[in-house]
Structure formats: structure tokens, C-alpha cells
Amino acid sequence: MNNRQRELLALRYLSALEHGALDVLADILEQAETDAALETMIREIHAEDRLPVFVARPSAHAHPAASKNGTHHYQQEKTMTVSVLTQKRSMALPWTLVATVGVVILGLLALIVGGGSDPGPAATSALVFQATSTPVPANDPGAVTPPPVGEAVEKSTLTLPVETEQVNLVVDGWVGSIQIEASADAADAITIDVIKHAWNHDEEQAASLFAALDVSAVREGDDYRVKVKADETALLVGNHACLNIDWTDLPPMPQILPMVPAPDENPLAVPDNPAERETPSTEPIEGDDEPPMPSEPLLVLPDGVVLPDLSVLENLPTDLLHNVTVGCGGASVDLLITVPETVNVEVTSQVGEVQLVGVTAPDDISLKTELGAISVENVTAHGALTAETKLGDVSLLNTTVGADLNLDIEAGQLTLNTVTTTGPITLDLEAGSVKGNHLSGGSLQLEVEMGEVVLDDVKNSSGITVDVELGSITFDGLIAGTGAYEFKTAAGAINVTAQAGSAFSFEASAEVGNVTVDLAGVEPRIERDIISVSASGTYNPANAEAAALTLSTDAGEISLHD
């Protein structure tokens, strides 16, 4: 296991802490028992003077752009001091992990706040400051007013004249939405409406964040390139505020987030008393260029993150009460690009939704985002179409693909509605669901680790393969031709409806479960064991071309009917 894989596991561990996913926590802890470097990362997450990470729960007043009169409620019955720390690029792993979580959440908040803005034709900018007050408990004599909020928003328009017969639009986004729409009025030029948005509790930090953003548009041969540039160093400094928390002489902090119950002999068990917790090791981790920095009493809170309700501590002595001011910031760049009706498209982005509407591509279309949804509507690609996201839904509506349709989703829902392809449709989905309606063309190959698959009115004559690890399969379509149709799940039910005109031989087996066949004119051959059932036969044998249908489940019911 390399360090990149360990960082991903640590991120999953943080997410599981927030969601209370005990099975995920237990699995990662088990891996850490045999991996010293991963164990060190886990220990750093539970460091002596570190609070658990509280995941953002956006509210109406969580973002300065959401409400000009919003009030932030931060109450903490512990003695705390607040300071903004400058974070270097060579930060230790805990800062990297928390900063990554912060950037992801900031991106989502930026989409919520900035996605619906109406860009204007001229560039305008404004830095707006607003002071808010923090309510304090009645028995707290010291009232603290947080610094003013700085916000900068700029709307501008860039234009790229179309000077070539073939147009290849290449967009390199960052954090923010990317919407591409075709228009008959855009035959002579590509128009890019840009909304740059930056905010921070501090005026200078807000200005620094805003200055770190830049959008360029240039033509290189047939390629028309739109690129969002961001100074990562400035963004790291401006995006985060840190809390130094002094636990000296204070009673143990109650657990706010669920932890994995561990036996006493587990070396990763977290002591209830902070004083008994071990200081994380600062020894170099094999494969790292430099040893990790010692653990700091650091908690990074991205914009929109609020401290949880700590009313359980309301009985602490009054002299321990203190108000907490949390400063946070963020930045985003939203793009609305109007293009000619005929254009090839390539989009890559880190965080944000990608939308493509009304385009006809002479060749290929490629849409990729690390975190965000992908939407394709009324689009024709004479070449291949690729859509990839690690976390987000993908939808295709009224789409025609002249070659391969490649879909890769780690977690999300796939929706296909009226999609025609010449080449195969290939999907790799780790967790989510698949809903397909009115599909036709080449072969259909779906691999789903966990989730439900529902396919309705499907006519993919080259064959269909649906392989699900955990989840049910429902299919209604034409089963004909010389292709192979295979529906398989390790745990789940399979329900197949053969449309009129279907012709096939079939084999259906359930290791644990039952098989029901209700096809007109078919008397299936049934074989039963103690707990397993299988059935086979032929449907509509008069048809010269009969497909081969295979249904199998390790645990579940199978129903085959017309």
C-alpha cells in the first residue's frame, strides 16, 4: 500500500466518523493493525488535543452570500483561543487531509451559492464587508464580535472568435459549475460568461483569494481553450481558519461523533481521558520524503461548518465559558459557455457540476469532474462519449453516440433516457443505482458493485451483460439476435420481461431462492436441490436467430416472463 492509498483510506475514515459508519471504521482499523504508516495516520486523527472534524451542514446564514443579515452561532463552554495560521505546502498529513476535506466542502457550497447567478456582459466587481454578532449565553459576561466578512464578486465576459472550420472546445475548470450550451447565434464566436467569487472573514484574505483567481481563453489551432487558474498557495492560506484549543485543567470532552468500540488490547483504541492519549509518533513513514510534523492542536473549519450543539456541557462552571469566532473563506469560478452547434468538447474539472446542452460533435465528447454531477441533453457525438465522476449523478437525455459510450462513476446515480449508440455502452459503478429507459444500439455492459439496476424498453441487439455484486436487476426489453444476454447478481432478485419479438434459449439458476418461468408456450425443465433451483428452455424457437439468456443469483428470486 502506497502513501496515496493510505491518504484515501484516512479520508474515508474521517467521512465514516461523521456519518457513524461503524462497518467502514472497523474495516480501516483492521487494515491499520498490519500497516504501521496507516496506524500513524489514524492516531494523528485522534491526536491528544484534536477535536473530531465536524462536516459542513450549510444553512441560510452559513455563507456570506446567502444572507446579508445572517447570524453565526458559535458557542463553546471550553476555554479556547482562535488564530489564523499560514499553512505551508509541505504540511504534514493531518493538515493535508483536513484541507482536502475543506476544499471539497467549499466547492459544494460554491455550487449552491454561485450556481444560479445571472452573468452580465460587462465586468463588475465589488468587495463587500458586513459585521455580524455572535449570541452569547446569558451567564457569559464577555461578548465577542467576530471580524467583518469580506466578499468579492466579479462578472465578466470573454469572447473567442471562431476562425477555423473544426472547433474543439477544451475547458480546464477548477471549483465551480461549467455549463456549455449550443446556439445558432454563436456560429462566429464562443462566448464565456465568468463569475468569480471569493469570500473570507478578513478583508485582506478575501482580496488575496480573489486575486488568486484568473480565467483565460485562447485559440491554439483548432483548439479553443478556456482555463481557470488558481494560486493554490494563496487559496490554502485564505480558505481555512484554525482553532487552537487549550484543554488544560478541563474535564474530558464528551464524544460528539460516534467512535468504533475497540477492545482494550486494540493498539488503536482511543482512551476516554485525553491525558492518557499517546502523542503521535514523529518518526519518518517509509516512502515519505520528510518526517511528518508533530501533531498540533489544529482544527480546520471550511466555510459553512458550524460547531455542533454542545449543550451537554452547559453545567460547566461559568469561568470556563467562552465565545468562539470562526473565520473561514473560499473561492469559486462558474462558467457559462455558449458555443456553435457543431463542436467537439473536452471538459475536466476538480469540483463542480458539468452540463452540456444541444451540441453536435463531429468527433468525441469527454466530460470529467472529480466531484460533481454530469448532465448531457439533446447531444449527438459522431465519435465516442465519455463521462466520469468520482462522486455525483450522471444523466443522459436524448443522446446519440456514433461510437462507444463510456461511463465511470464511483458513487452516484446513472440515468439514461432515450439513448442510442452504435458502439457498446460500458458502465463501471461502485455504489449507486442505474435507471435506463428507451435504450437501443450496440451492446450494453454494466458492472455495479452495490446498487439497483432498472432497464425499461431496451433494444440492444448486440447483447447485454449486467453484473451486480449487491442489488436487484429489473429488465424489460427485446431479447433477440445472436448476442448473449447475461444478468447476474451475488445477492438480489432478478426480474426479466421479454418483449414481443424476442427469441432465446435460457438458463436460470438460484443458489438460494426460487426460479419462476411464465413464458407463453414454454414448459421449462426444472431441477431442484436442497436449497437451489435451476430452469432451462427455449422461447419462440420458430425464430431463426435465437439469443442466449443467462440468469443467475447466489441469493434471491428469479422471475422470467413475457
Sequence and secondary structure as in RCSB ss.txt:
>XXXX:A:sequence
MNNRQRELLALRYLSALEHGALDVLADILEQAETDAALETMIREIHAEDRLPVFVARPSAHAHPAASKNGTHHYQ
QEKTMTVSVLTQKRSMALPWTLVATVGVVILGLLALIVGGGSDPGPAATSALVFQATSTPVPANDPGAVTPPPVG
EAVEKSTLTLPVETEQVNLVVDGWVGSIQIEASADAADAITIDVIKHAWNHDEEQAASLFAALDVSAVREGDDYR
VKVKADETALLVGNHACLNIDWTDLPPMPQILPMVPAPDENPLAVPDNPAERETPSTEPIEGDDEPPMPSEPLLV
LPDGVVLPDLSVLENLPTDLLHNVTVGCGGASVDLLITVPETVNVEVTSQVGEVQLVGVTAPDDISLKTELGAIS
VENVTAHGALTAETKLGDVSLLNTTVGADLNLDIEAGQLTLNTVTTTGPITLDLEAGSVKGNHLSGGSLQLEVEM
GEVVLDDVKNSSGITVDVELGSITFDGLIAGTGAYEFKTAAGAINVTAQAGSAFSFEASAEVGNVTVDLAGVEPR
IERDIISVSASGTYNPANAEAAALTLSTDAGEISLHD
>XXXX:A:secstr
  HHHHHHHHHHHHHHHHHT HHHHHHHHHHHTT HHHHHHHHHHT TT          TTSSTTT TT     E
ESS EEEE     TT  HHHHHHHHHHHHHHHHHHHHHHTT    SS EEEEEEE       TT         EE
EEEEEEEEEEE  SSS EEEEE  BS EEEEE GGGSSEEEEEEEEEEEESSHHHHHHHHHTEEEEEEEETTEEE
EEEEE HHHHHHHH  EEEE  TT      SS      TT TT   SSGGGS     S  TT SS      S  B
  TT      GGGTTS GGG EE      EEEEEEEEEE SB EEEEEEEES EEEES EESS EEEEEEES EE
EEEEEESS EEEEEEES EEEEEEEESS EEEEEEEEEEEEEEEEESS EEEEEEEEEEEEEEEEES EEEEEEE
EEEEEEEEEETT EEEEEEES EEEEE   SS EEEEEESSS EEEEE TT  EEEEEEEEEEEEEEE TT   E
EEE SS EEEEEEE TTSSS EEEEEEEEEEEEEEE 
